[in-house]
Each structure stands twice: as structure tokens, then as C-alpha cells.
């Protein structure tokens, strides 16, 4: 390692240069939040206090929780007992120490316990290259110059990504105000279905499905009787009715729609009430059939269906909770930010069930575009409608089957639904593609950040100066300081021991 290092540099270890000292406990109730001194936990600043235990500048390293995370504090502060702080950085440049430790990715040494932890002995063994003190300062200046440019670029990318999200919602808003198909309606005014015709058609389709269910129920009852009436008698299906007052009620709160459109309730286009999913303890996860959970879908689609978790489920459970292509799933319990998100099941590669925090909805067969409904429910207004009667509890909220069924949605002729979907897909796909490109650029930015640090700590970021004091002299001073501190600590311990002995005598 030494042969490849620039002149004046020195190969050493973390333990030879730094001491990881333990922070001191300070429970939340004991803090004075009006104080001026930051309180550091493993993840960063967790509060403030009117006292401090270490003088700044100080480097803090996560010990428990966000183990291995590295933070820099330029002021006096209080690192709590889930952290280490670097106790001897008076000789080594403090900012250089921060960037050096950050580059080592100390989280690789997390222990496999319930709460991740960092053993400082693992960190002490890491090999590092130490440059002269003056070069450390030049390295820090260059890192911060490059990081500033990088951070500005990252901020611009994140702003663009947020703007695209706003634009996506604007597209959906226009779609369901009829603005994307205004020209088509003008050209086909004589062919448009009236809202009354549309509602009548929906009810007719539901009645046809009901008759089919009724016939299936009669067969099931006969089989139940033949088998000696074992088990529970099959439940008789009920005929759902279209909510005749839905257009009038919705118009009062949501506004009027274009000619040929009308407000309906989501329950009007569903074949039956939404169904809650399957609950299983965590011990049942690992193998079996696939299961969709609340973190597996967003913006109307299930993500990475090939990578879903698996669950041990009986054949009966798979039959009861197994999803089918064309069904809608809705998140019914979560924080308000994620409550009511929904997705259309478009692809299944094997039997797949859904968890208890999700509801499954089955659409009426016929001239209802499932994509049209899914797009609306993932618009800002659609989410608001699904969650308008949410029940709130600590840190989460919930909706039930009735809440979902009572959500209003705009409806138009099937032909216009398909055109709305086609235009919306074209626009949102372009937006999503750009967002993906931004995410790739953000990932590259983080890779570039690591590349900058790698060059910095191998002597490739700034030029060397032959007039700099070599790092070997710096290490000698560090060792001398450590020896002096140990001698002082030993002398102090001796004095305390003699005083205690004299008191006994």
C-alpha cells in the first residue's frame, strides 16, 4: 500500500488515528429543547439541550440504530449513548476526518441483531491512507467545491421530478374534466350516450351478472343439501342497485361534468361489495403462493410482480383470496399519505393472494373501462374521494368497504372512456419515462460522490506539495498525544485510589 501512495502519505489504520468515544445518555424528557446545543443520535440531530458534553467541531458516528452513519457538527453538542464521537481530532483536520470516515461505509459492520450496531474494534482495523495536514485541508476544500456543484445538480433533478409529479396530476385532472376529449365530443355529438342511458346500461349489466350468480347459488345449495347440509349454507347473492341520486349529490360538491358525462358511485360499477384480504402472522411468510402487500403497488400498477413475497396459504384461502386479472385493489389501512392508493391487476404469473390491509374490487363486466376507473382513482380527486370518510387513529387512518363504494367518479360513454385512457397513457408514460431517467441520474450522482471520495483518499484529487510536513510526523504527534492522555488518565486514577485509601485509614 505504501509503495502506491503519494510522497508524504502514510499507510495506517483507523485505530491508530482515531478514538471512538461513547456518547452519554440523555432521554427526550430531560432535554431542554429551547437550548442552543444540538443533541445527536445515530441518525443525526434528534433535539436540542441547554448543555453540551463535547466541544465542536466534532465527528459523530452511529453506534446503535443507524449504525455507521457519520455526521459533522461544527458547534458544541451532546452525542447520546447510541453514538460514538471522535475524541482526538485536534491534530487531524476535522472535516477531513468526517469525509474519510464517511468514505469507509462503516455500516458494512452492522451486527445482525434486532437493533443494528457498530463495534468500534471493527472500524479500528480498517486500513486508511493519511496525507500531510496541509494536503488534508486542500482535499477538504476540493471535496466541498465538487460536492457543492453535485448537490446543486441533485437539487435541480429533484425539483424537476416533483414538477413532473404535479404535471402528471394536472394531466389526470384534465382527463376527468373532459378536456382531453373535448374535440372528439364536438365531432361525435350526435353519437353520445346520455347520462340516463349510461346508468341504465350499467344496471342492466349488473342484473345480468346477478342472474348468473343466482343460478350458481341454486346449484351450490343443491350440492349442499345432497351432502347432508354440511357446513354453512351458501349465501344468496343480492342485486346491487345503481345509486339514482349519485349524479345530483356529486354535482353539488364536485361540480358539473361535460355533456354526456355523469357522476356515479364506485359501487355502481362494481359487481359486489369490496372484500378485505387475508391476514397471516409473519411466521407464515417465506414460502408458498405469492402475496401482494401495500408496498407492492403505486400509481395504479403493481411493481415487480416477479419479486413478490410468498406466504403459506391453504387451497381454500387461495380460492377465497386469489386475485384475478382485471380486479382492482385498494389500500385500506396506512398513513394518510398512502391510504387509498389503488392498482389494477394486469398480470399474474401464478396464484396470488392479497393481504388484509388491502381490499379487492370486482368490476361489472361489459362496457366499463377498468383502466379509466383506475386512472381516476389515482388522480388527486380520486384519492380524495376514496379517503373522504377515513377514520383517523394514531399515525394511521383507515377506510372500509362502504367508504370505497361511496366514492364518486365521473363516467362517460365507453368509446370516450377508451380515448381518455389512450391519451392519458400516452402522456403519463412519457412523464414516467422522464422520471425514470431522473432517478437514474440521481443514482449516478451518488456514484460520482463515492468516486470523488475514493480519489480524495488515494491522493488523486489534489496535487501534492513537497514542502508539506509528511504524514509520518503527524502520526508521531498523534501517538505522543495518545501516550500523554493515557499517562494523565493513569495518574488521575492513582490519585483517586490513594484518596479513597486514606479515607478508610
C-alpha positions in Angstrom: 0.0 0.0 0.0 2.8 2.4 0.9 4.5 2.0 -2.5 1.4 3.2 -4.3 0.8 6.2 -2.0 1.9 9.7 -3.0 5.0 11.1 -1.4 4.4 12.3 2.1 1.4 10.0 2.7 1.4 7.1 5.2 -0.4 3.8 5.4 -2.1 3.3 8.7 -5.3 2.2 10.3 -8.4 3.9 11.7 -7.5 2.8 15.2 -4.0 4.4 15.1 -5.5 7.8 14.2 -9.0 8.0 15.9 -10.6 7.1 19.2 -14.3 6.3 19.1 -15.6 7.5 22.5 -19.0 6.6 23.8 -21.8 9.2 23.9 -23.8 9.9 27.0 -27.5 9.1 27.5 -30.0 12.0 27.5 -33.6 10.9 27.4 -36.0 13.1 25.5 -38.0 14.2 28.6 -34.7 15.5 30.1 -33.8 17.7 27.2 -34.4 21.5 27.1 -35.5 21.9 23.5 -35.1 25.7 23.8 -31.3 25.2 24.3 -28.7 26.1 21.7 -26.7 22.9 21.6 -27.8 20.1 19.2 -28.3 16.6 20.6 -27.1 13.9 18.2 -28.4 10.4 17.8 -27.2 7.8 15.3 -29.4 9.3 12.5 -28.3 12.9 13.2 -29.8 15.7 15.2 -32.6 14.4 17.4 -33.2 17.5 19.5 -31.6 20.4 21.5 -30.4 21.0 25.0 -29.0 23.9 27.2 -25.8 21.9 28.0 -23.2 20.1 26.0 -20.6 17.4 26.7 -18.2 17.8 23.8 -16.7 20.9 22.2 -17.0 21.3 18.4 -16.1 20.7 15.8 -17.0 17.1 16.3 -17.5 14.0 14.2 -20.3 11.7 15.4 -20.7 8.1 14.3 -23.8 6.0 14.7 -23.3 3.1 17.2 -26.9 1.7 17.5 -29.8 2.1 15.1 -28.4 3.9 12.1 -25.1 2.2 12.8 -22.1 3.5 10.8 -23.8 6.8 9.8 -21.3 9.7 10.0 -22.3 13.3 11.0 -20.3 16.5 11.4 -21.1 19.2 14.0 -19.2 22.5 13.9 -20.6 23.5 17.3 -20.5 22.2 20.8 -23.0 19.3 21.1 -24.3 16.3 23.1 -23.9 12.9 21.4 -26.2 10.4 23.1 -25.4 6.9 24.1 -26.4 5.4 20.7 -23.4 7.1 19.2 -19.6 7.3 19.2 -17.8 10.6 18.8 -14.3 11.1 17.6 -12.4 12.2 20.6 -9.0 13.2 19.2 -9.2 15.2 16.0 -7.2 18.2 17.1 -4.2 17.1 15.0 -6.1 15.7 12.0 -8.3 18.2 10.1 -11.8 17.7 11.5 -13.6 18.0 8.1 -11.0 15.6 6.6 -11.8 13.1 9.4 -15.5 13.4 8.6 -15.1 12.8 4.9 -12.6 10.0 5.4 -14.9 8.1 7.8 -17.9 8.7 5.6 -16.0 7.1 2.7 -15.3 3.9 4.6 -19.0 2.9 4.7 -18.9 1.9 8.3 -22.5 0.5 8.1 -20.9 -2.6 6.5 -20.0 -3.7 10.0 -23.6 -3.7 11.4 -24.1 -6.7 13.7 -27.0 -9.0 12.9 -29.2 -8.2 15.9 -32.6 -6.7 16.3 -31.1 -3.3 16.6 -28.1 -2.8 14.1 -24.9 -2.0 16.0 -21.3 -1.0 15.1 -18.4 -2.5 17.1 -15.6 0.1 17.1 -13.0 -2.6 17.0 -14.2 -3.5 13.5 -13.7 0.1 12.5 -10.3 0.4 14.1 -8.9 -2.4 11.9 -9.7 -0.6 8.6 -6.7 0.4 6.6 -6.5 4.1 5.6 -4.0 6.4 3.9 -3.1 9.5 5.8 -1.9 12.6 3.9 0.0 15.6 5.3 -2.1 18.1 7.3 -1.8 20.8 4.7 -2.9 18.4 1.9 -5.9 17.4 4.1 -7.1 21.0 4.0 -6.7 21.1 0.2 -8.6 17.9 -0.1 -11.4 19.1 2.0 -11.7 22.4 0.0 -11.8 20.4 -3.3 -14.3 17.9 -2.0 -16.6 20.7 -0.8 -16.3 22.5 -4.1 -17.2 19.4 -6.1 -19.9 18.3 -3.7 -21.5 21.8 -3.9 -21.8 21.5 -7.6 -23.1 18.0 -7.3 -25.7 19.0 -4.7 -26.9 21.8 -6.9 -27.4 19.3 -9.7 -29.2 16.9 -7.4 -31.4 19.6 -6.1 -32.3 20.6 -9.7 -33.1 17.0 -10.6 -35.3 16.5 -7.5 -37.2 19.7 -8.3 -37.8 18.6 -11.8 -39.1 15.2 -10.5 -41.5 16.9 -8.2 -42.7 19.2 -11.0 -43.3 16.1 -13.2 -45.5 14.6 -10.4 -47.5 17.8 -10.4 -47.8 17.7 -14.2 -48.9 14.1 -14.0 -51.8 15.1 -11.7 -52.7 18.0 -14.0 -53.0 15.6 -16.9 -55.3 13.3 -14.9 -57.3 16.3 -13.7 -57.8 17.5 -17.3 -58.7 13.9 -18.4 -61.6 13.7 -15.9 -62.8 17.1 -16.6 -63.3 16.0 -20.2 -60.6 18.5 -21.5 -58.5 15.8 -23.3 -61.5 14.6 -25.4 -63.3 18.0 -25.9 -62.6 17.9 -29.7 -63.8 14.3 -30.0 -67.1 15.1 -28.3 -67.7 18.0 -30.7 -67.1 15.8 -33.6 -69.3 13.0 -32.3 -72.1 15.0 -30.5 -74.8 13.1 -32.2 -73.4 9.7 -31.0 -73.0 10.5 -27.3 -74.9 8.5 -24.8 -77.0 10.5 -22.3 -76.1 10.0 -18.6 -79.5 8.4 -18.1 -78.8 5.8 -20.8 -75.4 5.2 -19.3 -76.8 4.5 -15.8 -79.5 2.2 -17.3 -76.9 0.2 -19.2 -74.8 -0.2 -16.1 -77.7 -1.5 -14.1 -78.7 -3.9 -17.0 -75.2 -5.4 -17.0 -75.3 -5.8 -13.2 -78.7 -7.5 -13.4 -77.3 -10.0 -16.0 -74.4 -10.8 -13.7 -76.8 -11.2 -10.8 -78.9 -13.7 -12.7 -75.7 -15.7 -13.4 -74.7 -15.6 -9.7 -78.3 -16.6 -8.7 -78.1 -19.7 -10.9 -74.7 -20.6 -9.5 -76.1 -20.2 -6.0 -79.0 -22.5 -6.7 -76.6 -25.2 -7.9 -74.4 -24.7 -4.8 -77.5 -25.0 -2.5 -78.5 -28.3 -4.1 -75.0 -29.7 -3.6 -75.0 -28.6 0.0 -78.4 -30.4 0.5 -77.1 -33.6 -1.2 -74.0 -33.5 1.1 -76.3 -33.6 4.2 -76.2 -29.9 4.7 -72.6 -30.0 5.9 -71.0 -26.7 6.7 -72.6 -23.3 6.2 -75.4 -22.8 3.7 -74.2 -20.9 0.6 -75.2 -17.2 0.9 -77.8 -15.9 -1.6 -76.4 -13.1 -3.8 -78.2 -9.7 -3.7 -79.0 -7.5 -6.6 -77.0 -4.3 -6.3 -78.8 -1.2 -7.5 -77.5 1.9 -9.1 -77.5 5.0 -6.8 -80.0 7.2 -8.6 -79.1 10.3 -6.5 -75.4 9.9 -7.1 -75.2 12.4 -10.0 -77.2 15.1 -8.1 -75.2 14.6 -4.9 -71.8 14.6 -6.5 -72.6 17.7 -8.7 -73.3 19.8 -5.5 -69.8 19.1 -4.1 -67.6 18.2 -7.1 -69.1 20.4 -9.9 -70.7 19.7 -13.2 -69.3 17.5 -15.9 -69.2 17.9 -19.7 -72.2 16.9 -21.8 -72.6 13.1 -21.9 -70.8 12.6 -18.6 -72.3 11.9 -15.2 -71.2 11.2 -11.7 -71.7 7.7 -10.4 -70.6 5.9 -7.2 -67.8 3.4 -7.4 -70.2 0.8 -6.1 -72.3 1.4 -9.3 -69.6 -0.1 -11.4 -68.6 -2.9 -9.0 -70.3 -6.3 -9.1 -70.3 -6.8 -5.4 -69.0 -5.1 -2.2 -65.2 -4.8 -1.8 -63.5 -7.7 0.0 -60.8 -7.4 2.7 -57.7 -9.5 2.2 -56.0 -12.4 4.0 -54.4 -12.0 7.4 -51.4 -14.3 8.3 -48.8 -13.9 11.0 -45.3 -13.0 10.0 -44.1 -16.6 10.8 -46.2 -17.8 7.7 -44.2 -15.7 5.3 -41.3 -17.1 3.3 -42.7 -19.8 1.0 -45.9 -20.7 -0.7 -48.0 -18.6 -3.0 -47.3 -15.0 -3.9 -48.9 -12.2 -1.9 -49.4 -8.6 -2.8 -48.8 -6.2 0.1 -49.4 -2.5 0.4 -45.8 -1.6 -0.6 -46.1 -3.5 -3.9 -48.2 -1.0 -5.9 -48.5 2.7 -6.7 -49.8 4.9 -9.5 -52.3 2.3 -10.5 -49.8 -0.6 -11.1 -48.3 -3.5 -9.2 -44.5 -3.2 -9.3 -42.2 -6.2 -9.9 -44.8 -8.9 -9.7 -42.0 -11.5 -10.1 -40.4 -10.3 -6.8 -43.5 -10.5 -4.6 -43.1 -12.2 -1.1 -44.5 -15.6 -0.5 -47.0 -16.9 2.0 -48.1 -20.3 3.3 -51.8 -20.4 2.4 -54.2 -23.3 2.1 -56.0 -24.2 -1.1 -59.2 -22.8 0.4 -57.5 -19.5 1.2 -56.0 -19.2 -2.3 -59.5 -19.9 -3.7 -61.1 -17.2 -1.5 -58.4 -14.6 -1.7 -56.8 -15.4 -5.0 -56.7 -12.4 -7.4 -57.8 -12.3 -11.0 -56.6 -10.2 -13.9 -58.9 -7.1 -14.2 -59.6 -6.7 -10.5 -58.9 -3.5 -8.5 -57.0 -3.5 -5.2 -57.2 -0.6 -2.7 -55.0 0.2 0.3 -57.4 0.4 3.2 -55.1 1.0 6.2 -52.0 3.1 6.4 -50.7 6.6 6.9 -52.9 9.3 5.2 -50.2 9.7 2.6 -50.6 6.2 1.3 -54.2 5.5 2.3 -56.5 4.8 -0.7 -53.8 4.1 -3.3 -55.0 1.6 -5.8 -53.9 -0.6 -8.7 -55.4 -2.7 -11.4 -54.3 -6.3 -11.6 -53.0 -6.6 -15.2 -50.6 -9.5 -15.0 -50.3 -12.7 -12.8 -47.7 -15.4 -13.4 -49.1 -17.7 -10.7 -51.8 -17.8 -8.0 -51.5 -14.7 -5.9 -53.4 -13.5 -2.8 -53.7 -10.1 -1.2 -53.0 -9.1 2.4 -55.6 -7.9 5.0 -54.7 -4.2 4.7 -56.0 -4.3 1.1 -59.5 -4.5 -0.4 -60.3 -6.3 -3.6 -63.0 -4.9 -6.0 -64.6 -6.7 -8.9 -65.8 -4.6 -11.8 -69.1 -5.1 -13.7 -68.4 -6.9 -16.9 -69.3 -5.0 -20.1 -68.7 -1.5 -21.3 -66.8 -0.2 -18.3 -63.1 0.6 -18.9 -61.3 -0.6 -15.9 -58.2 1.4 -16.9 -60.5 4.6 -17.0 -61.6 4.0 -13.4 -58.1 3.1 -12.2 -56.7 6.3 -13.7 -59.3 8.4 -11.9 -58.8 6.7 -8.6 -55.1 7.5 -8.8 -55.8 11.2 -9.5 -55.7 13.6 -6.7 -59.5 13.9 -6.7 -60.0 10.1 -6.9 -57.8 9.6 -3.8 -59.7 12.3 -2.0 -63.0 10.6 -2.8 -61.7 7.2 -1.6 -60.5 8.8 1.7 -63.2 11.4 2.3 -64.7 9.4 5.1 -61.5 8.0 6.5 -61.3 7.1 10.2 -58.2 8.6 11.8 -56.1 7.0 14.6 -52.6 7.5 15.9 -50.1 7.6 13.0 -52.6 5.9 10.6 -56.1 6.1 9.1 -58.5 3.6 7.6 -61.4 3.2 5.1 -63.9 0.4 4.9 -66.0 -1.2 2.1 -68.8 1.4 2.4 -66.3 4.3 2.1 -64.9 2.8 -1.1 -68.3 2.1 -2.6 -69.4 5.7 -1.8 -66.5 7.3 -3.7 -67.8 9.3 -6.6 -66.3 9.0 -10.1 -67.0 10.6 -13.4 -68.4 8.4 -16.1 -68.8 8.8 -19.9 -69.6 6.6 -22.9 -67.3 3.5 -23.3 -65.9 5.0 -26.6 -64.9 8.2 -24.8 -63.5 6.2 -21.9 -61.1 4.4 -24.2 -60.0 7.7 -25.8 -59.4 9.2 -22.4 -57.3 6.2 -21.4 -55.3 6.3 -24.6 -54.4 9.9 -24.3 -53.7 9.6 -20.6 -51.4 6.6 -21.1 -49.5 8.4 -23.8 -48.9 11.5 -21.6 -48.3 9.7 -18.3 -45.9 7.1 -19.9 -43.8 10.0 -21.2 -43.8 11.6 -17.8 -42.9 8.3 -16.1 -40.1 7.7 -18.6 -38.6 11.1 -17.7 -39.0 10.4 -14.0 -37.1 7.1 -14.5 -34.3 8.9 -16.3 -34.1 11.4 -13.4 -33.9 8.6 -10.9 -31.0 7.1 -13.0 -29.2 10.4 -13.0 -29.7 10.7 -9.2 -28.2 7.2 -8.8 -25.2 8.2 -11.0 -24.7 11.4 -8.8 -24.4 9.2 -5.7 -21.9 7.0 -7.6 -19.9 10.1 -8.6 -19.9 11.3 -4.9 -18.3 8.0 -3.9 -15.8 8.3 -6.8 -14.8 11.8 -5.6 -14.2 10.4 -2.1 -12.2 7.5 -3.5 -9.9 9.8 -5.4 -9.6 12.1 -2.5 -8.3 9.4 -0.1 -5.9 7.9 -2.7 -4.1 11.2 -3.5 -5.7 11.7 -6.9 -7.9 14.7 -6.2 -5.4 17.5 -5.5 -1.7 17.9 -6.2 0.9 17.2 -3.6 3.3 19.9 -2.3 6.9 18.8 -1.5 7.0 21.5 1.2 4.3 19.8 3.3 5.3 18.2 6.5 5.0 14.4 5.9 2.2 12.4 7.4 4.8 10.3 9.4 5.5 13.4 11.6 1.7 13.9 12.0 1.3 10.3 13.2 4.2 10.7 15.6 2.4 13.7 17.2 -0.8 11.7 17.4 0.9 8.8 19.2 2.6 11.3 21.6 -0.7 12.9 22.3 -2.3 9.5 23.0 0.5 8.5 25.3 0.2 11.7 27.2 -3.5 11.3 27.5 -3.1 7.7 28.8 -0.5 8.8 31.3 -2.7 11.6 32.6 -5.6 9.2 32.9 -3.5 6.7 34.8 -2.2 9.4 37.1 -5.7 10.6 37.8 -6.9 7.1 38.6 -3.9 6.7 41.0 -4.8 9.9 42.9 -8.4 8.9 43.3 -7.3 5.5 44.6 -4.9 7.0 47.2 -7.6 9.4 48.4 -10.0 6.6 48.9 -7.5 4.5 50.8 -6.6 7.4 53.1 -10.2 8.0 54.0 -10.5 4.3 55.1 -7.5 4.6 57.3 
